[in-house]
Amino acid sequence: MFMMMLKDPVVWGSLLGIFIMIVMMAYYTYLFMHNSAGDD
């Protein structure tokens, strides 16, 4: 069962999409925190 899931390209595609979404959310959160900190 688990090995079949690892060989399925649909599973890899969805995992890649979830990973990209998490990375983009973390990046934009970092940008927001960095920009709203101010220059002082």
N, C-alpha and C positions, 0 to 999 in steps of 0.2 A: 504493500500500500504506500509506504513512505518513499520507496525507491521509484515507484511509478509517478508519484508527485514530482520527484526531483527531475525526472526525464521529460516532464510535460512543459513545453515552451510557454503555454498560457500561464502556468504558475510563475515562471521566471519573469514574464512580462508584467504581471500584476505586482510581484515583489519589487521589480525595478521601479514601477510607477509609484508605489507607496514610499520607497526609499527616496526617490526624487522629491516627492511632496514634502517629506519630513525635512530633507536638507534645505529646500527652499523656505519652508516655514522658519527653521532655525536661523537661516541667513537673514531673512527680513526682520525677524525679532531682534537679531543682533544689530542690524542697521538702525532700527527704530530706537533701541536703547542707546546706541552710540550717538545718534543725532539729537535725541531729546536730553542728553546729559548737559549740553551747553558748553560754552567755551571757557568757563571758569574752572 
